Amino acid sequence: MFWITKNRLKKSLEANGLVHDAVLMGIADKYIKEESLTNDDFGLQLLGRSLNWAVPNLDYNLENDLDKVENDEFKKRLKEDEGQIFKKGLEILNSDPLIERLISCYAAYEIYLVDTLFPQDGAGKHSGILRMKEFLFQRTEKEPNVQSPDFKETYKRLFVEFNNKYGQYGKILKTQTIDSLFSLL
């Protein structure tokens, strides 16, 4: 019985990772269109790092993220003033309450799944958990209760609203796809 539950939780973790990717891409599509109008390559690198910080995945680590920047000048500028990453990330998070609420649901559920699957050392295995906990701690609203009977429905409703609003910048997911994805959570 425990094996079945563990497999179901692993599938939920994978599905929640796909939600993360869809949210990140939706936000990125909007801001990349805006940033590309300025023809500022550094601005695009800053945007990428800021999005990764604002919407962290399980393995997010700022140092590793900065090391992925190929342009040495840009990497140096980002490392010299990491505050610009946080400021841009906060600007994105604060630009729309929908983004903050949706990311809160994602992060709370991700932490719950990792803590359930890896009770001894979930945060040790996944460096992004620390950033997610920081995000939830810094919010003005209380943390979403993943044990609440309506949590998944609220999470899905927020995602559908996000998809309709931010999909216009890239790609809107079909209702059938969203239903399928959230059935795994």
C-alpha positions as CSV (number, residue, x, y, z in Angstrom):
1,M,0.0,0.0,0.0
2,F,2.8,2.4,0.9
3,W,4.5,1.7,-2.5
4,I,1.3,2.8,-4.3
5,T,1.1,6.0,-2.3
6,K,4.8,6.7,-2.9
7,N,4.4,6.3,-6.6
8,R,1.3,8.5,-6.7
9,L,3.3,11.2,-4.8
10,K,6.2,10.9,-7.2
11,K,3.8,11.4,-10.1
12,S,2.3,14.4,-8.3
13,L,5.8,15.8,-7.9
14,E,6.5,15.4,-11.6
15,A,3.1,17.0,-12.5
16,N,3.8,19.9,-10.1
17,G,7.2,20.3,-11.9
18,L,5.3,20.6,-15.2
19,V,3.0,23.3,-13.6
20,H,6.2,25.1,-12.6
21,D,7.5,25.0,-16.2
22,A,4.2,26.2,-17.6
23,V,4.1,29.1,-15.2
24,L,7.7,30.0,-15.8
25,M,7.2,29.9,-19.6
26,G,4.0,32.0,-19.4
27,I,5.7,34.7,-17.4
28,A,8.8,34.5,-19.5
29,D,6.8,34.9,-22.7
30,K,5.3,38.1,-21.5
31,Y,8.5,39.7,-20.2
32,I,10.7,38.5,-23.1
33,K,8.5,40.2,-25.5
34,E,8.8,43.4,-23.5
35,E,12.5,43.1,-23.0
36,S,13.3,42.1,-26.6
37,L,11.9,45.5,-27.7
38,T,14.9,47.2,-26.0
39,N,17.5,44.9,-27.8
40,D,19.3,44.6,-24.5
41,D,21.0,41.2,-24.2
42,F,22.1,41.8,-20.6
43,G,18.5,42.6,-19.8
44,L,17.4,39.2,-21.1
45,Q,20.1,37.5,-19.0
46,L,18.9,39.4,-15.9
47,L,15.3,38.5,-16.7
48,G,16.2,34.8,-17.0
49,R,18.0,34.8,-13.6
50,S,15.2,36.9,-12.0
51,L,12.6,34.4,-13.3
52,N,14.5,31.5,-12.0
53,W,14.8,33.2,-8.6
54,A,11.1,34.3,-8.5
55,V,9.8,30.9,-9.6
56,P,12.4,28.4,-8.3
57,N,12.4,24.8,-9.2
58,L,13.5,21.9,-6.9
59,D,17.2,22.3,-7.8
60,Y,17.4,26.1,-7.9
61,N,20.7,27.5,-6.7
62,L,21.7,31.1,-7.5
63,E,25.4,30.4,-7.9
64,N,24.8,27.5,-10.3
65,D,22.3,29.7,-12.2
66,L,24.8,32.5,-12.5
67,D,27.5,30.0,-13.7
68,K,25.2,29.1,-16.6
69,V,25.6,32.6,-18.1
70,E,27.9,32.1,-21.0
71,N,28.9,35.8,-21.6
72,D,31.7,36.5,-19.1
73,E,31.0,40.2,-19.0
74,F,27.3,39.6,-18.2
75,K,28.2,36.9,-15.6
76,K,30.6,39.4,-13.9
77,R,27.9,42.2,-13.9
78,L,25.4,39.8,-12.4
79,K,27.7,38.5,-9.7
80,E,28.9,42.0,-8.8
81,D,25.3,43.1,-8.1
82,E,23.1,40.2,-7.3
83,G,20.6,42.6,-5.8
84,Q,19.5,43.5,-9.3
85,I,18.3,39.9,-9.7
86,F,16.2,40.0,-6.6
87,K,14.8,43.4,-7.4
88,K,13.7,42.3,-10.9
89,G,12.3,39.1,-9.5
90,L,10.3,41.0,-6.8
91,E,9.1,43.4,-9.5
92,I,7.8,40.4,-11.5
93,L,6.2,38.8,-8.4
94,N,4.6,42.1,-7.3
95,S,3.4,43.0,-10.8
96,D,0.4,40.7,-10.5
97,P,-1.2,39.2,-7.4
98,L,-2.3,36.2,-9.5
99,I,1.4,35.3,-10.1
100,E,2.2,35.5,-6.4
101,R,-0.8,33.3,-5.4
102,L,-0.2,30.7,-8.0
103,I,3.5,30.4,-7.2
104,S,2.6,30.2,-3.5
105,C,0.4,27.2,-4.3
106,Y,3.1,25.6,-6.4
107,A,5.8,26.1,-3.7
108,A,3.6,25.0,-0.8
109,Y,2.6,21.8,-2.7
110,E,6.2,21.2,-3.8
111,I,7.5,21.5,-0.2
112,Y,4.7,19.2,1.0
113,L,5.5,16.5,-1.6
114,V,9.3,16.6,-1.0
115,D,8.8,16.5,2.8
116,T,6.4,13.5,2.4
117,L,8.6,11.6,0.0
118,F,11.9,12.4,1.7
119,P,11.1,13.1,5.3
120,Q,14.7,12.7,6.5
121,D,16.5,15.0,4.0
122,G,14.2,16.5,1.4
123,A,15.6,20.0,1.7
124,G,19.2,18.5,1.6
125,K,18.5,16.7,-1.7
126,H,16.8,19.7,-3.3
127,S,18.4,23.1,-2.9
128,G,15.4,24.9,-4.4
129,I,13.3,24.0,-1.3
130,L,15.1,26.6,0.7
131,R,14.2,29.4,-1.8
132,M,10.6,28.2,-1.8
133,K,10.4,28.3,2.0
134,E,11.9,31.8,1.9
135,F,9.3,32.9,-0.6
136,L,6.4,31.6,1.5
137,F,7.9,33.1,4.6
138,Q,8.2,36.6,3.0
139,R,4.6,36.7,1.7
140,T,2.1,39.0,3.3
141,E,-0.6,36.5,3.0
142,K,-0.6,33.2,4.9
143,E,0.8,30.1,3.3
144,P,-1.7,27.9,1.4
145,N,-2.9,24.9,3.3
146,V,-2.1,21.9,1.1
147,Q,-4.2,19.7,3.5
148,S,-7.3,21.8,2.9
149,P,-10.0,19.9,0.9
150,D,-10.3,22.7,-1.6
151,F,-6.5,23.3,-2.1
152,K,-6.2,21.5,-5.4
153,E,-9.3,23.1,-6.8
154,T,-8.0,26.5,-5.8
155,Y,-4.6,25.7,-7.3
156,K,-6.2,24.6,-10.5
157,R,-8.5,27.6,-10.7
158,L,-5.5,29.9,-10.3
159,F,-3.6,28.0,-13.0
160,V,-6.6,28.3,-15.4
161,E,-6.8,32.0,-14.7
162,F,-3.1,32.4,-15.2
163,N,-3.2,30.3,-18.4
164,N,-6.0,32.5,-19.9
165,K,-4.2,35.7,-19.0
166,Y,-0.5,34.8,-19.8
167,G,-1.2,32.3,-22.5
168,Q,-1.9,35.2,-24.9
169,Y,1.8,35.9,-24.9
170,G,2.8,32.4,-25.9
171,K,0.6,29.5,-25.9
172,I,-2.7,28.8,-24.1
173,L,-3.0,25.3,-22.8
174,K,-6.2,23.4,-23.6
175,T,-8.7,22.7,-20.9
176,Q,-8.2,19.0,-21.5
177,T,-4.5,19.3,-20.9
178,I,-5.0,21.2,-17.7
179,D,-7.5,18.7,-16.4
180,S,-5.1,15.9,-17.2
181,L,-2.2,17.6,-15.5
182,F,-4.1,18.5,-12.4
183,S,-5.6,15.0,-12.1
184,L,-2.1,13.8,-11.3
185,L,-1.7,16.3,-8.4
